[in-house]
Amino acid sequence: MNEVPEIIFPPDAEKMAITLAAFEIMKQLCDDGMITKIELQYIAKKYNIHIDRE
């Protein structure tokens, strides 16, 4: 089997990836009615995440 070379990402890139993944979960919670759109917008603003939602 071919060995996959280790990929090292800068710490800032890893942190942003984790933040965006967590935000995707929060968007799903909003879609499921478990948090409000206002709460989702608050989280987006807090972490400087641009969202296209009504």
N, CA, C and O atoms as a CHARMM CRD file, in Angstrom:
* protein
*
  216
    1    1 MET  N      0.84500  -1.17000   0.00000 PROA 1      0.00000
    2    1 MET  CA     0.00000   0.00000   0.00000 PROA 1      0.00000
    3    1 MET  C      0.89700   1.24100   0.00000 PROA 1      0.00000
    4    1 MET  O      1.95500   1.25100   0.62900 PROA 1      0.00000
    5    2 ASN  N      0.46900   2.27200  -0.70100 PROA 2      0.00000
    6    2 ASN  CA     1.24800   3.50500  -0.76800 PROA 2      0.00000
    7    2 ASN  C      1.12600   4.28000   0.53000 PROA 2      0.00000
    8    2 ASN  O      0.04000   4.40600   1.09600 PROA 2      0.00000
    9    3 GLU  N      2.24400   4.79400   0.99000 PROA 3      0.00000
   10    3 GLU  CA     2.25000   5.62100   2.18900 PROA 3      0.00000
   11    3 GLU  C      1.82100   7.03800   1.82200 PROA 3      0.00000
   12    3 GLU  O      2.26700   7.58900   0.81500 PROA 3      0.00000
   13    4 VAL  N      0.97600   7.60700   2.62400 PROA 4      0.00000
   14    4 VAL  CA     0.53500   8.97700   2.42000 PROA 4      0.00000
   15    4 VAL  C      1.47500   9.87300   3.21900 PROA 4      0.00000
   16    4 VAL  O      1.66400   9.66100   4.41700 PROA 4      0.00000
   17    5 PRO  N      2.06200  10.86500   2.56800 PROA 5      0.00000
   18    5 PRO  CA     2.96300  11.74600   3.31300 PROA 5      0.00000
   19    5 PRO  C      2.19300  12.55900   4.34600 PROA 5      0.00000
   20    5 PRO  O      1.03800  12.92700   4.13200 PROA 5      0.00000
   21    6 GLU  N      2.84700  12.82900   5.46000 PROA 6      0.00000
   22    6 GLU  CA     2.21100  13.61200   6.51000 PROA 6      0.00000
   23    6 GLU  C      2.01000  15.04400   6.02400 PROA 6      0.00000
   24    6 GLU  O      2.91400  15.66000   5.46000 PROA 6      0.00000
   25    7 ILE  N      0.82900  15.54600   6.25100 PROA 7      0.00000
   26    7 ILE  CA     0.51200  16.91900   5.86600 PROA 7      0.00000
   27    7 ILE  C      0.42500  17.74000   7.14900 PROA 7      0.00000
   28    7 ILE  O     -0.30100  17.38800   8.07900 PROA 7      0.00000
   29    8 ILE  N      1.15500  18.80900   7.18500 PROA 8      0.00000
   30    8 ILE  CA     1.15000  19.67600   8.35900 PROA 8      0.00000
   31    8 ILE  C      0.55000  21.01800   7.96900 PROA 8      0.00000
   32    8 ILE  O      1.02100  21.69500   7.05500 PROA 8      0.00000
   33    9 PHE  N     -0.50300  21.38100   8.68900 PROA 9      0.00000
   34    9 PHE  CA    -1.16400  22.65700   8.45000 PROA 9      0.00000
   35    9 PHE  C     -0.71300  23.66400   9.49800 PROA 9      0.00000
   36    9 PHE  O     -0.39500  23.28600  10.62500 PROA 9      0.00000
   37   10 PRO  N     -0.68500  24.93300   9.13500 PROA 10     0.00000
   38   10 PRO  CA    -0.36100  25.96500  10.12300 PROA 10     0.00000
   39   10 PRO  C     -1.41400  25.95600  11.23600 PROA 10     0.00000
   40   10 PRO  O     -2.58300  25.66900  10.97800 PROA 10     0.00000
   41   11 PRO  N     -1.01300  26.26400  12.45600 PROA 11     0.00000
   42   11 PRO  CA    -1.96900  26.26200  13.57400 PROA 11     0.00000
   43   11 PRO  C     -3.19100  27.14300  13.33000 PROA 11     0.00000
   44   11 PRO  O     -4.29400  26.78200  13.74200 PROA 11     0.00000
   45   12 ASP  N     -3.02200  28.28700  12.67200 PROA 12     0.00000
   46   12 ASP  CA    -4.16800  29.15900  12.39600 PROA 12     0.00000
   47   12 ASP  C     -5.16900  28.48600  11.46300 PROA 12     0.00000
   48   12 ASP  O     -6.37800  28.65000  11.62800 PROA 12     0.00000
   49   13 ALA  N     -4.67900  27.73700  10.49100 PROA 13     0.00000
   50   13 ALA  CA    -5.56600  27.03800   9.55600 PROA 13     0.00000
   51   13 ALA  C     -6.34000  25.94400  10.28400 PROA 13     0.00000
   52   13 ALA  O     -7.53100  25.75600  10.03700 PROA 13     0.00000
   53   14 GLU  N     -5.67300  25.22500  11.17400 PROA 14     0.00000
   54   14 GLU  CA    -6.35800  24.17800  11.94200 PROA 14     0.00000
   55   14 GLU  C     -7.43000  24.78200  12.84200 PROA 14     0.00000
   56   14 GLU  O     -8.53400  24.24700  12.94800 PROA 14     0.00000
   57   15 LYS  N     -7.10100  25.89700  13.48700 PROA 15     0.00000
   58   15 LYS  CA    -8.06000  26.55500  14.37200 PROA 15     0.00000
   59   15 LYS  C     -9.28200  27.02300  13.58600 PROA 15     0.00000
   60   15 LYS  O    -10.41100  26.86000  14.04800 PROA 15     0.00000
   61   16 MET  N     -9.06800  27.60300  12.40000 PROA 16     0.00000
   62   16 MET  CA   -10.18700  28.07100  11.58300 PROA 16     0.00000
   63   16 MET  C    -11.03800  26.89700  11.10600 PROA 16     0.00000
   64   16 MET  O    -12.26500  26.99500  11.07400 PROA 16     0.00000
   65   17 ALA  N    -10.40200  25.80000  10.74000 PROA 17     0.00000
   66   17 ALA  CA   -11.14800  24.61500  10.29000 PROA 17     0.00000
   67   17 ALA  C    -12.04300  24.08800  11.40500 PROA 17     0.00000
   68   17 ALA  O    -13.19200  23.72300  11.15600 PROA 17     0.00000
   69   18 ILE  N    -11.53200  24.04600  12.61500 PROA 18     0.00000
   70   18 ILE  CA   -12.31800  23.57300  13.75900 PROA 18     0.00000
   71   18 ILE  C    -13.47400  24.52800  14.02800 PROA 18     0.00000
   72   18 ILE  O    -14.59300  24.08600  14.28800 PROA 18     0.00000
   73   19 THR  N    -13.21700  25.82700  13.96900 PROA 19     0.00000
   74   19 THR  CA   -14.25600  26.82800  14.19000 PROA 19     0.00000
   75   19 THR  C    -15.36300  26.70100  13.15000 PROA 19     0.00000
   76   19 THR  O    -16.54500  26.74000  13.49200 PROA 19     0.00000
   77   20 LEU  N    -14.98700  26.55000  11.88900 PROA 20     0.00000
   78   20 LEU  CA   -15.98700  26.43700  10.81900 PROA 20     0.00000
   79   20 LEU  C    -16.77500  25.13500  10.92000 PROA 20     0.00000
   80   20 LEU  O    -17.97200  25.10900  10.63300 PROA 20     0.00000
   81   21 ALA  N    -16.11400  24.06300  11.32400 PROA 21     0.00000
   82   21 ALA  CA   -16.82300  22.78900  11.49500 PROA 21     0.00000
   83   21 ALA  C    -17.84800  22.91100  12.62500 PROA 21     0.00000
   84   21 ALA  O    -18.97800  22.44100  12.49800 PROA 21     0.00000
   85   22 ALA  N    -17.45200  23.53800  13.71700 PROA 22     0.00000
   86   22 ALA  CA   -18.37900  23.73400  14.83100 PROA 22     0.00000
   87   22 ALA  C    -19.54300  24.62400  14.40900 PROA 22     0.00000
   88   22 ALA  O    -20.68200  24.39700  14.81800 PROA 22     0.00000
   89   23 PHE  N    -19.25700  25.63700  13.58900 PROA 23     0.00000
   90   23 PHE  CA   -20.32300  26.52400  13.12800 PROA 23     0.00000
   91   23 PHE  C    -21.30700  25.78000  12.22900 PROA 23     0.00000
   92   23 PHE  O    -22.50500  26.06200  12.26100 PROA 23     0.00000
   93   24 GLU  N    -20.82600  24.85200  11.44300 PROA 24     0.00000
   94   24 GLU  CA   -21.73500  24.03800  10.61900 PROA 24     0.00000
   95   24 GLU  C    -22.71000  23.25700  11.49600 PROA 24     0.00000
   96   24 GLU  O    -23.87900  23.09900  11.14300 PROA 24     0.00000
   97   25 ILE  N    -22.23200  22.77100  12.63300 PROA 25     0.00000
   98   25 ILE  CA   -23.10500  22.06800  13.57500 PROA 25     0.00000
   99   25 ILE  C    -24.13800  23.04500  14.13700 PROA 25     0.00000
  100   25 ILE  O    -25.31000  22.69900  14.28100 PROA 25     0.00000
  101   26 MET  N    -23.70000  24.26100  14.45200 PROA 26     0.00000
  102   26 MET  CA   -24.62300  25.25900  14.97400 PROA 26     0.00000
  103   26 MET  C    -25.68200  25.63300  13.92900 PROA 26     0.00000
  104   26 MET  O    -26.83900  25.86300  14.28300 PROA 26     0.00000
  105   27 LYS  N    -25.30200  25.69500  12.65500 PROA 27     0.00000
  106   27 LYS  CA   -26.28800  25.97200  11.59400 PROA 27     0.00000
  107   27 LYS  C    -27.32600  24.86000  11.53600 PROA 27     0.00000
  108   27 LYS  O    -28.51100  25.12300  11.33400 PROA 27     0.00000
  109   28 GLN  N    -26.88500  23.62100  11.71300 PROA 28     0.00000
  110   28 GLN  CA   -27.83300  22.50000  11.69900 PROA 28     0.00000
  111   28 GLN  C    -28.77600  22.59200  12.90200 PROA 28     0.00000
  112   28 GLN  O    -29.97000  22.31800  12.77900 PROA 28     0.00000
  113   29 LEU  N    -28.24100  22.97500  14.05700 PROA 29     0.00000
  114   29 LEU  CA   -29.09400  23.15800  15.23200 PROA 29     0.00000
  115   29 LEU  C    -30.12300  24.24800  14.99100 PROA 29     0.00000
  116   29 LEU  O    -31.26100  24.14100  15.44600 PROA 29     0.00000
  117   30 CYS  N    -29.73600  25.28800  14.28600 PROA 30     0.00000
  118   30 CYS  CA   -30.67600  26.35300  13.93600 PROA 30     0.00000
  119   30 CYS  C    -31.75100  25.81500  12.99500 PROA 30     0.00000
  120   30 CYS  O    -32.93700  26.08400  13.18000 PROA 30     0.00000
  121   31 ASP  N    -31.33500  25.06400  11.99800 PROA 31     0.00000
  122   31 ASP  CA   -32.30200  24.48300  11.05700 PROA 31     0.00000
  123   31 ASP  C    -33.27200  23.53600  11.76700 PROA 31     0.00000
  124   31 ASP  O    -34.43300  23.41600  11.37400 PROA 31     0.00000
  125   32 ASP  N    -32.78800  22.86900  12.80800 PROA 32     0.00000
  126   32 ASP  CA   -33.62100  21.93600  13.57200 PROA 32     0.00000
  127   32 ASP  C    -34.46000  22.63000  14.64400 PROA 32     0.00000
  128   32 ASP  O    -35.23900  21.98600  15.34700 PROA 32     0.00000
  129   33 GLY  N    -34.29600  23.95000  14.76400 PROA 33     0.00000
  130   33 GLY  CA   -35.08400  24.71200  15.72600 PROA 33     0.00000
  131   33 GLY  C    -34.56200  24.65000  17.15400 PROA 33     0.00000
  132   33 GLY  O    -35.27700  25.02000  18.08500 PROA 33     0.00000
  133   34 MET  N    -33.34300  24.19600  17.34300 PROA 34     0.00000
  134   34 MET  CA   -32.79600  24.07800  18.69800 PROA 34     0.00000
  135   34 MET  C    -32.12700  25.37300  19.17100 PROA 34     0.00000
  136   34 MET  O    -31.98900  25.59400  20.37400 PROA 34     0.00000
  137   35 ILE  N    -31.71600  26.22200  18.23900 PROA 35     0.00000
  138   35 ILE  CA   -31.24700  27.56700  18.56900 PROA 35     0.00000
  139   35 ILE  C    -31.91600  28.52000  17.58600 PROA 35     0.00000
  140   35 ILE  O    -32.36400  28.11200  16.51500 PROA 35     0.00000
  141   36 THR  N    -31.97800  29.78000  17.95900 PROA 36     0.00000
  142   36 THR  CA   -32.63400  30.76200  17.09600 PROA 36     0.00000
  143   36 THR  C    -31.64900  31.33100  16.07800 PROA 36     0.00000
  144   36 THR  O    -30.43500  31.16800  16.19900 PROA 36     0.00000
  145   37 LYS  N    -32.20800  32.00000  15.07600 PROA 37     0.00000
  146   37 LYS  CA   -31.36700  32.67600  14.08600 PROA 37     0.00000
  147   37 LYS  C    -30.56200  33.79500  14.74400 PROA 37     0.00000
  148   37 LYS  O    -29.42700  34.07200  14.35600 PROA 37     0.00000
  149   38 ILE  N    -31.16000  34.42100  15.72900 PROA 38     0.00000
  150   38 ILE  CA   -30.45200  35.48800  16.44800 PROA 38     0.00000
  151   38 ILE  C    -29.22700  34.90300  17.15800 PROA 38     0.00000
  152   38 ILE  O    -28.15300  35.50400  17.13900 PROA 38     0.00000
  153   39 GLU  N    -29.38500  33.75000  17.77600 PROA 39     0.00000
  154   39 GLU  CA   -28.25100  33.10200  18.44200 PROA 39     0.00000
  155   39 GLU  C    -27.18000  32.70500  17.43400 PROA 39     0.00000
  156   39 GLU  O    -25.98800  32.85400  17.70000 PROA 39     0.00000
  157   40 LEU  N    -27.59900  32.20600  16.29200 PROA 40     0.00000
  158   40 LEU  CA   -26.65200  31.83400  15.24700 PROA 40     0.00000
  159   40 LEU  C    -25.89100  33.06100  14.74700 PROA 40     0.00000
  160   40 LEU  O    -24.67800  33.01000  14.54600 PROA 40     0.00000
  161   41 GLN  N    -26.60900  34.15400  14.55100 PROA 41     0.00000
  162   41 GLN  CA   -25.95900  35.39100  14.11700 PROA 41     0.00000
  163   41 GLN  C    -24.97600  35.90100  15.16700 PROA 41     0.00000
  164   41 GLN  O    -23.91400  36.42200  14.82500 PROA 41     0.00000
  165   42 TYR  N    -25.32600  35.75400  16.43200 PROA 42     0.00000
  166   42 TYR  CA   -24.42700  36.15700  17.51500 PROA 42     0.00000
  167   42 TYR  C    -23.12400  35.36100  17.45400 PROA 42     0.00000
  168   42 TYR  O    -22.03900  35.92700  17.58100 PROA 42     0.00000
  169   43 ILE  N    -23.23600  34.06400  17.26000 PROA 43     0.00000
  170   43 ILE  CA   -22.04800  33.20400  17.17100 PROA 43     0.00000
  171   43 ILE  C    -21.20800  33.59200  15.96000 PROA 43     0.00000
  172   43 ILE  O    -19.98300  33.67500  16.04700 PROA 43     0.00000
  173   44 ALA  N    -21.87000  33.83000  14.83200 PROA 44     0.00000
  174   44 ALA  CA   -21.14600  34.21700  13.62100 PROA 44     0.00000
  175   44 ALA  C    -20.38800  35.52100  13.83800 PROA 44     0.00000
  176   44 ALA  O    -19.23100  35.64800  13.43700 PROA 44     0.00000
  177   45 LYS  N    -21.04000  36.48300  14.47300 PROA 45     0.00000
  178   45 LYS  CA   -20.38700  37.77000  14.71800 PROA 45     0.00000
  179   45 LYS  C    -19.21600  37.60100  15.69200 PROA 45     0.00000
  180   45 LYS  O    -18.15000  38.18500  15.49600 PROA 45     0.00000
  181   46 LYS  N    -19.41900  36.81000  16.72500 PROA 46     0.00000
  182   46 LYS  CA   -18.38600  36.59400  17.74500 PROA 46     0.00000
  183   46 LYS  C    -17.12100  36.00100  17.14000 PROA 46     0.00000
  184   46 LYS  O    -16.01200  36.36900  17.52700 PROA 46     0.00000
  185   47 TYR  N    -17.28600  35.08000  16.18800 PROA 47     0.00000
  186   47 TYR  CA   -16.13700  34.40100  15.58300 PROA 47     0.00000
  187   47 TYR  C    -15.80200  34.92800  14.19100 PROA 47     0.00000
  188   47 TYR  O    -15.01100  34.32800  13.46300 PROA 47     0.00000
  189   48 ASN  N    -16.42100  36.07000  13.82400 PROA 48     0.00000
  190   48 ASN  CA   -16.14500  36.72200  12.54200 PROA 48     0.00000
  191   48 ASN  C    -16.35000  35.77600  11.35700 PROA 48     0.00000
  192   48 ASN  O    -15.48500  35.63300  10.49400 PROA 48     0.00000
  193   49 ILE  N    -17.52200  35.13500  11.34500 PROA 49     0.00000
  194   49 ILE  CA   -17.88900  34.20600  10.27800 PROA 49     0.00000
  195   49 ILE  C    -18.99700  34.84700   9.46100 PROA 49     0.00000
  196   49 ILE  O    -20.03500  35.22900  10.00000 PROA 49     0.00000
  197   50 HSD  N    -18.77300  34.96200   8.15800 PROA 50     0.00000
  198   50 HSD  CA   -19.78900  35.52300   7.27300 PROA 50     0.00000
  199   50 HSD  C    -20.81900  34.44800   6.94700 PROA 50     0.00000
  200   50 HSD  O    -20.47000  33.33600   6.55200 PROA 50     0.00000
  201   51 ILE  N    -22.09200  34.79400   7.11700 PROA 51     0.00000
  202   51 ILE  CA   -23.15700  33.85000   6.77200 PROA 51     0.00000
  203   51 ILE  C    -24.13400  34.52600   5.83000 PROA 51     0.00000
  204   51 ILE  O    -24.39700  35.72500   5.93000 PROA 51     0.00000
  205   52 ASP  N    -24.66400  33.73200   4.91600 PROA 52     0.00000
  206   52 ASP  CA   -25.69800  34.20100   3.99200 PROA 52     0.00000
  207   52 ASP  C    -27.00500  33.54900   4.42400 PROA 52     0.00000
  208   52 ASP  O    -27.39700  32.51500   3.88300 PROA 52     0.00000
  209   53 ARG  N    -27.67300  34.14900   5.39000 PROA 53     0.00000
  210   53 ARG  CA   -28.95000  33.63100   5.88000 PROA 53     0.00000
  211   53 ARG  C    -29.91200  34.77800   6.01000 PROA 53     0.00000
  212   53 ARG  O    -29.51700  35.91900   6.25000 PROA 53     0.00000
  213   54 GLU  N    -31.16100  34.47200   5.85300 PROA 54     0.00000
  214   54 GLU  CA   -32.20700  35.48100   6.01800 PROA 54     0.00000
  215   54 GLU  C    -32.59600  35.58000   7.45800 PROA 54     0.00000
  216   54 GLU  O    -33.46600  36.37700   7.80900 PROA 54     0.00000
